[in-house]
Amino acid sequence: MTSRVRILGRSVPIDAVALVVIAVAIFVTHRPLIMHGMCWNDSAWYFHFGNRVLDGAVPYRDYVFQVGPLPIYMDALFQAVLGASYSSSMYAALLIKIVRVLVVWMIVRRVASPRAAALFAAFCTFDQMFNGWAHHWSTQYAQLFFLACGLMIVMAAEPGKSERRVLTCLVLAGMFAGLIVSARQATAITVVAVLAAGSVVLLARKEFFTPRRFIAMWAGYVGSLVLLAAALAAVGALGPAIQQMFLDAPQKKNAGGVAAVLDALSGGALVLWGVAWWKGFLFFIGLPLATTALALFAVTRRGAVSSRTVALLVIPIAVVAGLLGRNAWNLYFYDLPRTFLSFVTACAVLAPDRARRWFGVEPVVILALCGLPLASDWALEMSYPGRGWGDPLSLVPCTLMFVLASRRLPERIKSWLCAGLFGLAVLHQVVYLSNDQNPYAKDEASDGSLTDNRFEVDHPLLRGHRLPEQRKLVVEWLTRSVPPGSTCFMYGTIPFVYELTGCKNPTRLDVTIPDFITRGDAEQALATLRANPPDFIIAQEGSWMNPSLEVKLGDTVKHYSEINEQASRAMHVGLQALLPQYESIGHSTDILSPELARRAAAFWDTLHALRVYRRKGFAN
């Protein structure tokens, strides 16, 4: 297999060439589009918290945060180098995508061929099934680290590698697994559980793992945890980080125990929110189970090479069908890959010889390519009960990579499969752009067509960004309404308003939705607000988790949120008690025409639903 290429008479590692090509391709194609539209809620949190780091604040110690700190510090680094504008956050997201695509290239080049790897990397570069959206977010970091862990395991399992190199790769695999904690602790827990169970069983069965190899991988894992703990301890944040990331998490999500595990394993089919249970069982469990069972039956037929080939292509063909329909949450993108990878992973651990014979893939490679994305899916599913939040952006690419790793498929079929995927990615780009839509924007960031997102805002934080007219008008109204240097408190999911207005939050709480905070966090913030009422309260009235402050609560807030009712109630009731000290000075829709208000209401980050309250007697 080619590992070097000649450029201008010099031999250059092919992975280095791939890095340059991938970086140029992503930057050239994404850069003109990512500055159109903006996601004001979850993705923009990282810009806000990164900005706070530049001001000297430390996550967990100085403000409440719910997942790992690495994306915050990466955002802060890009702001320090490129300037404190939201475009810096977008460039940080592009860097993570570039590295993720490079890791995918490196995996496929080793399990298939450079040609298949190039085509598959092109698919991942352009298609939303891998990209998701070009915004800064912690999930991409977790995906990068478990992919890198998988790559190291794949490299360790390559035939002919010296024992020293195998041990080095396994140490790095363990380190990457440990680094997941720095992004998403829930994913880190499920990944380590899968990796530990798989490696222990394979060690006992004398499959790939020897005691030295086992110790090497877990020494790397422990080493990365020690480094992370030391870094947090150095800034006085280790204790608060453990409290907020691990001890407070069950209260924030109102999830845990056997119910959460069953929910994750079933893909949310057991918590259906209004769907008849038998329909959920049939379509989300039964149909994928039957399809996977038929494929496995064909795979296990002795001597039937053609049947095995066809069976291994069943799931990729289903994925291609899903790509044509662009429904990321249907059977093709979620239930089928999840069920298929579950069976394959179980087979690799419980019957490694059969897994090797049936699929033509080494059991340890199956653990790397199938078990780790499953763990990521379980973590996301457990974070929010019911159907609606799994990890198809990992399940689909890893399912395809597992199929590409099979020795049962001829190289020409692998290349044709990857070529087809690349062709679909190009087709989707053409369709999006011909419809004047941004193929790289999260739904609530697109806010209309590319043409609609053409207005520039005279604000240094939005330098180079283009927004629709309604967003521009709301931002300008907000900055006029709240003078810089005043104190304020944001009720909702858009802490970016602190940077836009230049007002200061007197509390440790920047986001108030109930799955971000505990009741204790809410009560601590309210005590600070009662002692020193801020000059302004900026309330988001359209948030799907927080009830409007205009609403009087009855005996329950579950009409608004089924997560962490105690925190939601405490924050809502506490702020309502403060409102007699304030007067409303306007609502963001007041400055919009009926048509612009209608456009603004179509997107769920609800920047258009802000009401500003000013403390009575406040003198600017």
Secondary structure, DSSP 8 states (H G I E B T S, - for coil): ---EEEETTEEEEHHHHHHHHHHHHHHHHHHHHHTBS---SGGGHHHHHHHHHHTT--BTTTB---S-SHHHHHHHHHHHHH-SSHHHHHHHHHHHHHHHHHHHHHHHHHHS-HHHHHHHHHHHHH-HHHH--SS--HHHHHHHHHHHHHHHHHHHTSTT--HHHHHHHHHHHHHHHHHGGGT-HHHHHHHHHHHHHHHHHHHHTTSS--HHHHHHHHHHHHHHHHHHHHHHHHTT-HHHHHIIIIISHHHHHT--HHHHHHHHHTTTTT--SSS-HHHHIIIIIIHHHHHHHHHHHHHTSTT-HHHHHHHHTHHHHHHHHHHHHT-TTSIIIIIHHHHHHHHHHHHHHH-HHHHHHHHSS-HHHHIIIIIHHHHHHHHHHHHS-STT---HHHHHHHHHHHHHH-TTS-HHHHHHHHHHHHHHHHHHHHHHHHTT--TTS-HHHH-S-TTTS-EE-S-GGGTT-EE-HHHHHHHHHHHHHS-TTSBEEEESS-THHHHHHT-B--SS-S---TTT--HHHHHHHHHHHHHS--SEEEEES--SSS--TTS---S--TTT-SS-HHHHHHHHHHHHHHGGGEEEEEEGGGGS-HHHHHHHTTSTT-TT-EEEEEETT---
